[in-house]
Amino acid sequence: MKKGGEYVTRGTPMPRRDQAGEASEPLPAPSPAPLSAALSPADLPRDWGMAGAVGAYEVPPLADSVEPSLNALTERFRADPLAEVNAALDRLLPPADRHRLAAEAFADGLLTLSLARRADRLLAGRLWLPRLQAELTPALGRLAIRLIDR
């Protein structure tokens, strides 16, 4: 909220800094209060070592989750999506039907499958593809499936 040319928060107003970057008033000590979801941004602990007039908000649980999240994302992109699709097809389809459907390509969320017989297009669209899409969504995210004839 802006009041009279200055930003005002629920917390105490921050002291103005002069041109040399020195604070005109001493900075308040960080509060050791426990964090909760009900806190407003003005009540979050501040890292006074960061550059800037206000500093940066530091939330340890969020900071701790960054590295595992990036590692999981890296592993997801490192894995071969066609291997995942073929494994799902092997699990979902009986062997007699499996040889009639093959994974050709996966790029930008578009999975291309090829059918051995054109007559299988209705069966694939109504039965195989919804199951395959439900199986692959957790691993590959939302995807569109295109059928082509071999």
N, C-alpha and C positions, 0 to 999 in steps of 0.2 A: 504494500500500500504506500502511496506517495503522499506526503503531507508537507506542504510548504517547501517544495523543492528537495526534500530529504526523504529517503526510504525509511519507513518505520516498521518494525516487526514487533512481535509480542515480547521479544527479549529486550535486553538493554541496548540502547543505541551504541554503535561502534564509534570510537573516537576518530576524528579527522586526522589525516596524515599530511604533513607538510611536503614540500617539493623534494626534500632529501629522503623521504620515506620514513622519517622518524615519527612515532606516534606522539601526539601532543599530550595525551594522558596515558597513564599506565594501562596495559591491557588486563582485563579481568582474568582470573585463573580459570582453567577449564573445570566444569562441574563434574563430580564423580557420580552423578545420578544415573541409575540404570536406564537402558534404552527400552522403549516400547513403541508399538505401532501408533499409539495415540499422540506421540510427541509431534510438535510442529517443527518445521525446518529451523526456526529460530532457536529451539531448545536443544538441537543436536550438538554434540561436542565438536569443537573446532580444532583444526590443526594449525597452530599459529606459525609453524615453520614454512608453510606454503606461501608463495608470492601472492600478492594482492591485498587489497584493503581489508577484506573480510576473512580470507583463509578458505580452506576447503573442508567440507563435511566428511568425516571419516566414520564409516559404519563397519566395524570388524567382521560381522557375519557376512556382509556383502563382499568385502574384500577377500575373505577366506574362500568364497564360492567362485571367484573369478577363474583361478587356475584350473580347478577340476572341470569347470564348464568349458573352458577353451580346449582342454585335453580331450574331452568327449567329442567336441565339435571337430577337432582334428582327426580323431579316429573315424568319425562318421564319413568325412570326406576322403580319407585314405582307403577305406574299404571299397571293394569293387561292387557297384550296384547290380551288375548283371549276374554276379555269383549269388547275390542275395535273392534276386528274382528267380533264378533257376532253382535254388534251394526251396523257395516257397512253392514253385510249380511242382516240384517233386513231392512235397508234403501234401499238397491239396488235390492233385489229380491222380487217378488210378493209372497204372502203367499203360493200359490200353489207350487212354486218352492223352497221356503225357507226350507221346511221340508226335501227336498231331498239332501241338502248340509249342513254339520256340521263341525265346527272347532274342531279339535282334540288336536293339540299341536302347540306351537310356541317356538322355541329355536334357538339361534344363527342365526337369520335371515331366518330360514326355517319354513314356515307355512304348517302344514299338515291338509288337509281337507279330509273328507270322503264323498263318494257319496253313496246314497241309491241304485241307479240302475246303472249298468255298461253302459247302453245305454246313460246315461247323460254325459259321459266323453267328447264327442265332443262338446256338447252344453256348458259345463262348460269351456272347454279349449278355445273356440272361443268367448264366450259371457260373461260369469260370471267372470272369472278370470282376464281378462284385466281391467274390471271396478273395481273389488275389489282391484287389485294392485294399480290402480291410486288413489283410495279412501284412501288406507292405507299408501301410501308412505310418505305423510307429517307427519303422527303421528309415524310410526314405522321405517321409513327409507327404504332403498332398501331391498326387501325380495324376496325369492324364494318360490314358492308354489308347493307342492307335493300333488297329488290326490291319495287316496287309496279307495278301495271298502269296504263297511261295511259288 
